[in-house]
Amino acid sequence: MFTLYLFCLIVGGVFVGLAAFAGLDGVDFDHDFDPDIQLLDQSAKTEEDKSIRLKNRRRRRGLGLPFFSLRFWTFGGCFFGLTGVILSLLNPAMSGQLIWSISIAVGVVSGSAMVWALRLLQHQQADSMVRADDLLGLPSLVEIPFDRNSRGKVRLNIKGRTLELMAMTEDLQEFSQGDEAFVVGVEKNKVWVVSEASFKQSSN
């Protein structure tokens, strides 16, 4: 039985190490923005929403049954083997059946806890995504001056985070550093902004 524990510990430990090295949630970050933010283009919004809803349904269906997750078997097997090895070495007099029962319990609890924790992390990350519509109407602060013939950069706060984005305008006004500008459009990784006066005029 000790051989089984040791085998599970080694195999599970290798996969746990690989998961930790590669990133437990497998997130790809957008290089142009804050690492915790994804800005989704309007054209991709519908497909992204469908994907998120599908993932959420799968997550709800599997919330009480983590046994279908590879992560459950990876982490559960690792802690099952670790518990069995430790108990076998520290207390050789303990019955094999008791060690087996404790090891299974620890493996199931550990694997389930890891699956649920990663699902929660993924859910929180999905909530933190920034879509194009989220930016419309938001005030921003000019970082790099620009006008209708040049590009600049603005900084804005959304969902508790700060974004610095390339900015353009069709306003006749020239934007200087520290000026306030309002987002009226989003194009890929750029935003279109106008002055406060133009924004208020368009809103009326």
C-alpha positions in Angstrom: 0.0 0.0 0.0 2.9 2.3 0.7 4.0 1.9 -2.9 0.5 3.2 -4.0 0.8 6.2 -1.8 4.2 7.0 -3.0 3.2 6.6 -6.6 0.2 9.0 -6.2 2.3 11.5 -4.4 5.0 11.5 -7.2 2.6 11.6 -10.1 0.2 14.0 -8.5 3.1 16.2 -7.3 4.5 16.5 -10.8 1.1 17.7 -12.2 0.6 20.0 -9.3 4.1 21.5 -9.9 3.4 21.9 -13.6 0.0 23.6 -12.8 1.7 26.0 -10.3 4.5 26.8 -12.8 2.2 27.4 -15.7 -0.5 29.2 -13.7 -3.3 27.5 -12.0 -6.1 29.3 -13.9 -4.3 29.4 -17.3 -5.1 33.1 -17.8 -3.7 34.9 -20.8 -3.2 38.6 -20.1 -3.6 41.5 -22.6 -0.2 43.1 -23.0 -1.6 46.5 -23.7 -3.4 46.9 -20.4 -3.3 46.3 -16.7 -2.5 42.5 -16.3 -5.8 42.0 -14.4 -8.0 43.6 -17.1 -9.2 42.4 -20.4 -10.8 45.0 -22.8 -13.2 43.3 -25.1 -13.9 44.8 -28.5 -17.6 45.4 -29.3 -17.5 43.0 -32.2 -16.5 40.1 -30.0 -18.9 40.9 -27.2 -21.7 38.7 -28.3 -19.5 35.6 -28.7 -17.7 36.3 -25.5 -21.0 36.7 -23.6 -22.2 33.3 -25.0 -18.9 31.7 -24.0 -19.1 33.1 -20.4 -22.8 32.0 -20.1 -21.8 28.5 -21.2 -18.9 28.3 -18.8 -21.2 29.6 -16.0 -23.8 26.9 -16.7 -21.1 24.2 -16.8 -19.7 25.6 -13.5 -23.1 25.5 -11.8 -23.7 21.9 -13.1 -20.4 20.7 -11.8 -20.3 22.7 -8.6 -21.4 19.8 -6.4 -19.6 17.1 -8.5 -15.9 18.0 -8.8 -15.1 14.4 -9.6 -15.3 15.1 -13.4 -12.5 17.6 -13.1 -9.0 16.6 -13.9 -7.8 19.1 -11.3 -9.7 17.1 -8.7 -7.8 14.0 -9.5 -4.5 15.8 -9.8 -4.7 17.6 -6.4 -6.7 14.9 -4.7 -4.2 12.2 -5.8 -1.3 14.3 -4.7 -2.7 14.9 -1.2 -4.0 11.3 -0.9 -0.5 10.0 -1.5 1.2 12.6 0.7 -1.1 11.8 3.6 -0.6 8.1 3.2 3.2 8.4 3.0 3.4 10.7 6.1 1.1 8.5 8.2 2.9 5.3 7.2 6.3 6.8 8.1 5.3 8.6 11.3 3.1 5.9 12.8 3.9 2.4 11.4 1.7 0.9 14.1 -1.4 2.5 12.7 -3.7 0.1 10.8 -3.6 0.1 7.1 -7.3 0.5 6.8 -7.3 3.6 9.0 -4.4 5.2 7.0 -6.4 4.3 3.8 -9.6 6.0 5.1 -7.8 9.1 6.3 -5.8 9.4 3.1 -9.0 9.1 0.9 -10.8 11.7 3.1 -7.9 14.2 2.8 -7.6 13.6 -0.9 -11.3 14.1 -1.6 -11.5 17.3 0.6 -8.3 18.7 -0.9 -9.2 18.0 -4.5 -12.7 19.4 -4.1 -11.5 22.5 -2.3 -9.0 23.2 -5.0 -11.6 22.8 -7.8 -14.1 25.1 -6.1 -11.4 27.7 -5.3 -10.2 27.8 -9.0 -13.8 28.0 -10.2 -14.4 31.0 -7.9 -11.1 32.6 -9.2 -12.2 32.1 -12.8 -15.6 33.5 -12.0 -14.1 36.6 -10.4 -11.8 37.1 -13.4 -14.7 37.0 -15.8 -16.5 39.6 -13.8 -13.4 41.9 -14.0 -13.4 42.0 -17.8 -13.8 45.4 -19.2 -16.0 45.7 -22.3 -16.2 48.6 -24.7 -19.6 49.7 -23.5 -18.3 49.9 -20.0 -16.0 52.8 -21.0 -18.5 54.9 -22.8 -19.2 58.2 -21.0 -16.4 57.7 -18.5 -14.2 60.7 -17.7 -10.5 60.3 -18.2 -7.4 62.3 -17.5 -5.0 63.3 -20.3 -1.5 61.9 -19.9 0.0 62.7 -23.3 -1.3 65.8 -25.1 -3.0 65.4 -28.4 -5.4 67.0 -30.9 -7.5 65.9 -33.9 -4.3 65.5 -35.9 -2.4 63.4 -33.4 -2.8 60.7 -30.9 -2.2 60.8 -27.2 -2.9 58.9 -24.0 -5.5 59.1 -21.3 -5.9 57.5 -17.9 -9.2 56.4 -16.5 -10.5 54.3 -13.6 -13.0 51.5 -14.0 -14.0 48.6 -11.7 -11.4 49.6 -9.2 -8.5 49.6 -11.6 -6.6 52.1 -13.7 -6.3 51.9 -17.5 -4.0 53.9 -19.7 -5.3 53.9 -23.3 -4.3 55.5 -26.5 -6.7 58.3 -27.3 -7.9 60.2 -30.4 -10.4 63.0 -30.9 -12.3 64.8 -33.6 -12.8 67.8 -31.3 -11.3 71.1 -32.5 -10.0 71.6 -28.9 -6.4 70.6 -28.2 -6.1 68.4 -25.1 -3.2 69.2 -22.7 -1.8 67.1 -19.9 -4.1 67.1 -17.0 -7.2 68.0 -19.0 -10.4 66.0 -18.6 -11.8 64.1 -21.5 -14.9 61.9 -21.9 -14.9 58.6 -23.8 -17.5 58.5 -26.6 -16.2 55.6 -28.6 -13.9 52.6 -28.5 -11.9 51.2 -31.4 -9.8 48.1 -30.7 -7.2 49.3 -28.2 -8.0 53.0 -28.6 -10.6 55.4 -27.3 -12.3 58.4 -28.9 -12.7 61.3 -26.5 -14.3 64.7 -26.5 -14.1 67.7 -24.1 -16.6 68.1 -21.3 -18.4 70.9 -23.2 -18.9 68.7 -26.3 -19.9 65.8 -24.1 -22.6 67.8 -22.3 -23.8 69.2 -25.6 -24.2 65.8 -27.2 -26.0 64.5 -24.1 -28.6 67.2 -24.2 
